Amino acid sequence: MTQETEGSANKSRRNRNDANEGNFIKRSANFVRESINELRRAVWPTRNQVVTYTIVVLVFVVVMSIFVSLIDLLFGRGVLVIFGN
């Protein structure tokens, strides 16, 4: 690496470190501001989509709960058959 490129690499590294060494409050405020900007750009689901997704999740949870309960019941009975009361 030549001296010129080493110098510019060190300078850019210094600039990055200077930006990262800012006050904690300033960095926190900047983070919150950037987060709010990102949330404004996000595509939010419509009310219909939220209702539909919620119903799908609830139905899935109920079906899986029934499935796990049945498997548990079968294994419990199987253990009783194998090892007795």
C-alpha positions as a printed NumPy array, in Angstrom:
array([[  0.   ,   0.   ,   0.   ],
       [  1.334,   3.422,  -0.849],
       [  1.602,   6.216,   1.648],
       [ -1.156,   8.131,  -0.1  ],
       [ -3.67 ,   5.292,   0.164],
       [ -2.59 ,   4.527,   3.735],
       [ -3.171,   8.168,   4.658],
       [ -6.648,   8.258,   3.136],
       [ -7.535,   4.917,   4.74 ],
       [ -6.458,   6.221,   8.152],
       [ -8.36 ,   9.471,   7.606],
       [-11.605,   7.663,   6.688],
       [-11.156,   5.346,   9.685],
       [-10.685,   8.398,  11.921],
       [-13.812,  10.071,  10.509],
       [-15.838,   6.918,  11.169],
       [-14.508,   6.699,  14.731],
       [-15.23 ,  10.379,  15.364],
       [-18.843,   9.859,  14.284],
       [-19.158,   6.786,  16.51 ],
       [-17.68 ,   8.517,  19.543],
       [-20.512,  11.072,  19.784],
       [-22.453,  11.742,  22.917],
       [-24.657,   8.818,  24.026],
       [-27.734,  11.07 ,  24.083],
       [-27.049,  12.322,  20.546],
       [-26.508,   8.788,  19.235],
       [-29.676,   7.593,  20.964],
       [-31.709,  10.483,  19.56 ],
       [-30.298,   9.801,  16.103],
       [-31.228,   6.125,  16.408],
       [-34.805,   6.988,  17.417],
       [-35.115,   9.532,  14.585],
       [-33.849,   7.027,  11.994],
       [-36.127,   4.31 ,  13.386],
       [-39.162,   6.585,  13.08 ],
       [-38.202,   7.414,   9.49 ],
       [-37.916,   3.709,   8.66 ],
       [-41.315,   3.003,  10.228],
       [-42.887,   5.775,   8.143],
       [-41.545,   4.127,   4.98 ],
       [-42.799,   0.671,   5.969],
       [-45.82 ,  -0.799,   4.211],
       [-48.469,  -1.412,   6.858],
       [-51.16 ,  -4.083,   6.453],
       [-54.773,  -3.064,   6.043],
       [-57.351,  -3.761,   8.747],
       [-58.733,  -6.648,   6.647],
       [-55.293,  -8.222,   6.373],
       [-54.693,  -7.945,  10.13 ],
       [-58.046,  -9.587,  10.896],
       [-57.379, -12.362,   8.382],
       [-53.859, -13.05 ,   9.686],
       [-55.11 , -13.049,  13.282],
       [-57.816, -15.592,  12.476],
       [-55.326, -17.801,  10.638],
       [-52.923, -17.727,  13.595],
       [-55.658, -18.486,  16.131],
       [-56.982, -21.42 ,  14.066],
       [-53.456, -22.778,  13.676],
       [-52.806, -22.518,  17.421],
       [-56.07 , -24.319,  18.239],
       [-55.342, -27.101,  15.721],
       [-51.794, -27.573,  17.023],
       [-53.019, -27.58 ,  20.638],
       [-55.511, -30.326,  19.822],
       [-52.819, -32.288,  17.974],
       [-50.321, -32.052,  20.84 ],
       [-53.026, -32.947,  23.37 ],
       [-53.958, -36.063,  21.388],
       [-50.329, -37.13 ,  21.053],
       [-49.843, -36.599,  24.809],
       [-52.96 , -38.633,  25.566],
       [-51.81 , -41.471,  23.304],
       [-48.325, -41.577,  24.809],
       [-49.76 , -41.438,  28.327],
       [-52.072, -44.369,  27.628],
       [-49.241, -46.232,  25.927],
       [-47.017, -45.845,  28.981],
       [-49.841, -47.118,  31.199],
       [-50.365, -50.146,  28.914],
       [-46.649, -50.965,  28.834],
       [-45.802, -50.353,  32.509],
       [-49.241, -50.933,  34.084],
       [-50.98 , -48.924,  36.756]])
